[in-house]
Amino acid sequence: MKYPNIDAERSRNGLSLDELSSILGVTRKTLYNWMNKGRIPTAALEKMAQVFDCSIDYLLGRKQMN
């Protein structure tokens, strides 16, 4: 996966891909494609940052989580 921090946060929060995709309002396949192709919409990144209580930069691997 292009974004290991997203997968790590998903696991830390005990969410399956199905559960995270449901939170985001998309199918599991859509979420999988976003993460593998590197084209996650801004609205989805904002929602994930809110759910995981972290920054978008951290989710994208641009900086470490404090």
DSSP file (Angstrom, degrees, kcal/mol; ACC not computed):
  #  RESIDUE AA STRUCTURE BP1 BP2  ACC     N-H-->O    O-->H-N    N-H-->O    O-->H-N    TCO  KAPPA ALPHA  PHI   PSI    X-CA   Y-CA   Z-CA
    1    1 A M              0   0    0      0, 0.0    35,-0.2     0, 0.0    34,-0.0   0.000 360.0 360.0 360.0 146.3    0.0    0.0    0.0
    2    2 A K        +     0   0    0     33,-1.1    34,-0.1     1,-0.2    33,-0.0   0.755 360.0  47.1 -72.4 -24.8    1.1    3.5   -0.7
    3    3 A Y    >>  +     0   0    0     32,-0.3     4,-1.5     1,-0.1     3,-0.7  -0.711  58.0 169.2-123.3  79.9    0.0    4.8    2.7
    4    4 A P  H 3> S+     0   0    0      0, 0.0     4,-2.6     0, 0.0     5,-0.2   0.789  77.3  62.7 -63.3 -26.2    1.1    2.5    5.5
    5    5 A N  H 3> S+     0   0    0     54,-0.3     4,-2.6     2,-0.2     5,-0.2   0.874 101.8  50.6 -68.0 -34.9    0.1    5.1    8.1
    6    6 A I  H <> S+     0   0    0     -3,-0.7     4,-2.4    53,-0.6    -1,-0.2   0.938 113.0  45.8 -65.0 -45.2   -3.5    4.9    7.1
    7    7 A D  H  X S+     0   0    0     -4,-1.5     4,-2.3     2,-0.2    -2,-0.2   0.893 112.9  50.9 -64.9 -38.8   -3.4    1.1    7.3
    8    8 A A  H  X S+     0   0    0     -4,-2.6     4,-2.8     2,-0.2    -2,-0.2   0.924 112.0  46.1 -64.8 -44.5   -1.6    1.3   10.7
    9    9 A E  H  X S+     0   0    0     -4,-2.6     4,-1.9     2,-0.2    -2,-0.2   0.885 110.6  53.6 -66.3 -37.9   -4.2    3.7   12.1
   10   10 A R  H  <>S+     0   0    0     -4,-2.4     5,-2.7    -5,-0.2    -1,-0.2   0.939 112.9  43.8 -59.8 -46.6   -7.0    1.6   10.8
   11   11 A S  H ><5S+     0   0    0     -4,-2.3     3,-1.8     1,-0.2    -2,-0.2   0.919 110.7  54.1 -65.2 -45.2   -5.5   -1.4   12.6
   12   12 A R  H 3<5S+     0   0    0     -4,-2.8    -1,-0.2     1,-0.3    -2,-0.2   0.832 110.1  48.4 -58.4 -33.1   -4.8    0.5   15.8
   13   13 A N  T 3<5S-     0   0    0     -4,-1.9    -1,-0.3    -5,-0.2    -2,-0.2   0.378 115.4-117.3 -90.7   4.1   -8.4    1.6   15.9
   14   14 A G  T < 5 +     0   0    0     -3,-1.8     2,-0.4     1,-0.2    -3,-0.2   0.801  64.2 145.5  68.7  30.6   -9.6   -2.0   15.3
   15   15 A L      < -     0   0    0     -5,-2.7    -1,-0.2    -6,-0.2     2,-0.1  -0.840  39.7-145.3-104.4 136.4  -11.3   -1.1   12.0
   16   16 A S     >  -     0   0    0     -2,-0.4     4,-2.5     1,-0.1     5,-0.2  -0.432  34.7-104.2 -82.7 168.8  -11.5   -3.5    9.0
   17   17 A L  H  > S+     0   0    0      1,-0.2     4,-2.6     2,-0.2     5,-0.2   0.888 124.7  54.0 -59.8 -38.0  -11.4   -2.1    5.5
   18   18 A D  H  > S+     0   0    0      2,-0.2     4,-1.9     1,-0.2    -1,-0.2   0.912 109.3  46.9 -62.5 -42.8  -15.1   -2.7    5.3
   19   19 A E  H  > S+     0   0    0      2,-0.2     4,-2.2     1,-0.2    -2,-0.2   0.919 113.7  47.0 -67.5 -43.5  -15.7   -0.7    8.4
   20   20 A L  H  X S+     0   0    0     -4,-2.5     4,-2.1     1,-0.2    -2,-0.2   0.918 111.5  51.1 -64.8 -42.1  -13.5    2.2    7.3
   21   21 A S  H  X>S+     0   0    0     -4,-2.6     5,-2.7    -5,-0.2     4,-0.8   0.877 109.1  51.9 -63.1 -35.9  -15.1    2.3    3.9
   22   22 A S  H ><5S+     0   0    0     -4,-1.9     3,-0.5     2,-0.2    -1,-0.2   0.909 107.9  51.0 -65.3 -42.5  -18.5    2.4    5.5
   23   23 A I  H 3<5S+     0   0    0     -4,-2.2    -2,-0.2     1,-0.2    -1,-0.2   0.882 113.5  45.9 -59.6 -38.6  -17.4    5.4    7.7
   24   24 A L  H 3<5S-     0   0    0     -4,-2.1    -1,-0.2    -5,-0.2    -2,-0.2   0.591 113.5-120.8 -82.4 -11.0  -16.2    7.1    4.5
   25   25 A G  T <<5S+     0   0    0     -4,-0.8     2,-0.3    -3,-0.5    -3,-0.2   0.807  75.3 105.1  76.4  30.5  -19.4    6.2    2.6
   26   26 A V  S   <S-     0   0    0     -5,-2.7    -1,-0.3    -6,-0.1    -2,-0.1  -0.817  74.4 -90.8-131.5 172.0  -17.7    4.3   -0.1
   27   27 A T     >  -     0   0    0     -2,-0.3     4,-2.1     1,-0.1     5,-0.2  -0.431  35.4-113.8 -80.0 161.2  -17.2    0.7   -1.1
   28   28 A R  H  > S+     0   0    0      1,-0.2     4,-2.7     2,-0.2     5,-0.2   0.893 118.5  54.4 -59.6 -40.1  -14.3   -1.4    0.1
   29   29 A K  H  > S+     0   0    0      2,-0.2     4,-2.6     1,-0.2    -1,-0.2   0.890 106.3  51.1 -63.0 -40.4  -13.1   -1.6   -3.5
   30   30 A T  H  > S+     0   0    0      2,-0.2     4,-2.7     1,-0.2    -1,-0.2   0.939 111.8  46.8 -62.6 -47.0  -13.1    2.2   -3.8
   31   31 A L  H  X S+     0   0    0     -4,-2.1     4,-2.3     1,-0.2    -2,-0.2   0.927 112.3  50.5 -60.4 -45.6  -11.1    2.6   -0.6
   32   32 A Y  H  X S+     0   0    0     -4,-2.7     4,-2.0     1,-0.2    -1,-0.2   0.920 111.6  48.0 -58.8 -45.4   -8.6   -0.1   -1.7
   33   33 A N  H  X S+     0   0    0     -4,-2.6     4,-2.6     2,-0.2     6,-0.3   0.909 109.6  52.7 -64.1 -42.7   -8.2    1.6   -5.1
   34   34 A W  H  X>S+     0   0    0     -4,-2.7     4,-1.4     1,-0.2     5,-1.3   0.939 112.4  45.2 -55.7 -47.4   -7.7    5.0   -3.5
   35   35 A M  H  <5S+     0   0    0     -4,-2.3   -33,-1.1     1,-0.2   -32,-0.3   0.829 117.6  42.5 -71.1 -32.3   -5.0    3.7   -1.3
   36   36 A N  H  <5S+     0   0    0     -4,-2.0    -1,-0.2    -5,-0.2    -2,-0.2   0.796 119.5  41.2 -85.2 -28.7   -3.2    1.7   -4.0
   37   37 A K  H  <5S-     0   0    0     -4,-2.6    -2,-0.2    -5,-0.2    -3,-0.2   0.569 104.7-124.4 -95.0 -10.4   -3.3    4.3   -6.7
   38   38 A G  T  <5S+     0   0    0     -4,-1.4     2,-0.3    -5,-0.3    -3,-0.2   0.787  73.3 120.9  76.1  27.4   -2.6    7.3   -4.4
   39   39 A R      < +     0   0    0     -5,-1.3    -4,-0.1    -6,-0.3    -1,-0.1  -0.557  28.6 160.0-124.7  67.5   -5.7    9.2   -5.3
   40   40 A I        -     0   0    0     -2,-0.3     5,-0.1    -6,-0.2    -9,-0.0  -0.788  42.1-118.9 -90.8 123.8   -7.5    9.8   -2.1
   41   41 A P     >  -     0   0    0      0, 0.0     4,-2.2     0, 0.0     3,-0.4  -0.258  19.2-119.1 -60.7 148.0  -10.0   12.7   -2.3
   42   42 A T  H  > S+     0   0    0      1,-0.2     4,-2.7     2,-0.2     5,-0.2   0.883 113.3  55.8 -55.8 -42.6   -9.4   15.5    0.1
   43   43 A A  H  > S+     0   0    0      1,-0.2     4,-2.0     2,-0.2    -1,-0.2   0.883 108.4  48.2 -60.3 -38.6  -12.8   15.0    1.8
   44   44 A A  H  > S+     0   0    0     -3,-0.4     4,-2.5     2,-0.2    -1,-0.2   0.893 111.0  50.3 -69.4 -39.8  -11.9   11.4    2.5
   45   45 A L  H  X S+     0   0    0     -4,-2.2     4,-2.5     2,-0.2    -2,-0.2   0.904 110.1  50.7 -63.6 -40.8   -8.5   12.4    3.9
   46   46 A E  H  X S+     0   0    0     -4,-2.7     4,-1.8     2,-0.2    -2,-0.2   0.910 111.2  48.1 -62.7 -41.9  -10.2   15.0    6.1
   47   47 A K  H  X S+     0   0    0     -4,-2.0     4,-2.7     2,-0.2    -2,-0.2   0.912 112.0  48.9 -65.5 -43.2  -12.6   12.4    7.4
   48   48 A M  H  X S+     0   0    0     -4,-2.5     4,-2.9     2,-0.2     5,-0.2   0.909 109.3  52.6 -63.9 -41.4   -9.9    9.9    8.1
   49   49 A A  H  X>S+     0   0    0     -4,-2.5     5,-2.0     1,-0.2     4,-0.7   0.883 112.2  46.6 -60.9 -37.8   -7.8   12.5   10.0
   50   50 A Q  H  <5S+     0   0    0     -4,-1.8     3,-0.4     3,-0.2    -2,-0.2   0.933 113.7  46.9 -68.8 -47.1  -10.9   13.2   12.1
   51   51 A V  H  <5S+     0   0    0     -4,-2.7    -2,-0.2     1,-0.2    -1,-0.2   0.901 121.0  37.5 -61.4 -42.6  -11.6    9.6   12.8
   52   52 A F  H  <5S-     0   0    0     -4,-2.9    -1,-0.2    -5,-0.2    -2,-0.2   0.477 104.9-128.5 -91.0  -3.0   -8.0    8.8   13.6
   53   53 A D  T  <5S+     0   0    0     -4,-0.7     2,-0.3    -3,-0.4    -3,-0.2   0.945  70.9 104.6  53.9  55.0   -7.4   12.1   15.4
   54   54 A C  S   <S-     0   0    0     -5,-2.0    -1,-0.2    -6,-0.1     2,-0.2  -0.886  73.3 -82.7-149.1 177.9   -4.2   12.9   13.5
   55   55 A S     >  -     0   0    0     -2,-0.3     4,-2.0     1,-0.1     5,-0.1  -0.494  27.2-124.7 -88.1 158.2   -3.1   15.1   10.6
   56   56 A I  H  > S+     0   0    0      1,-0.2     4,-2.3     2,-0.2     6,-0.2   0.885 113.1  59.7 -64.4 -38.8   -3.5   14.5    6.9
   57   57 A D  H  4>S+     0   0    0      1,-0.2     5,-3.2     2,-0.2     6,-0.7   0.902 105.6  48.1 -57.2 -41.3    0.3   15.0    6.6
   58   58 A Y  H >45S+     0   0    0      4,-0.2     3,-1.6     3,-0.2    -1,-0.2   0.939 109.6  52.0 -63.7 -46.5    0.8   12.1    9.0
   59   59 A L  H 3<5S+     0   0    0     -4,-2.0   -53,-0.6     1,-0.3   -54,-0.3   0.866 111.7  47.2 -58.7 -35.4   -1.7    9.9    7.1
   60   60 A L  T 3<5S-     0   0    0     -4,-2.3    -1,-0.3    -5,-0.1    -2,-0.2   0.455 118.1-112.6 -86.3  -0.4    0.2   10.6    3.9
   61   61 A G  T < 5S+     0   0    0     -3,-1.6    -3,-0.2    -4,-0.3    -2,-0.1   0.719  81.0 125.3  79.9  20.7    3.5    9.9    5.5
   62   62 A R  S   <S+     0   0    0     -5,-3.2     2,-0.3    -6,-0.2    -4,-0.2   0.719  77.9   5.7 -85.5 -22.3    4.8   13.5    5.2
   63   63 A K  S    S-     0   0    0     -6,-0.7    -2,-0.2    -8,-0.1    -1,-0.2  -0.983  80.9 -97.5-154.7 162.3    5.6   13.7    9.0
   64   64 A Q        -     0   0    0     -2,-0.3     2,-0.3    -3,-0.1    -6,-0.1  -0.475  40.7-108.8 -80.4 151.7    5.7   11.6   12.1
   65   65 A M              0   0    0     -2,-0.2    -1,-0.1     1,-0.1   -11,-0.0  -0.629 360.0 360.0 -79.4 138.1    2.8   11.6   14.6
   66   66 A N              0   0    0     -2,-0.3    -1,-0.1     0, 0.0    -2,-0.0   0.451 360.0 360.0 -81.1 360.0    3.6   13.3   17.9
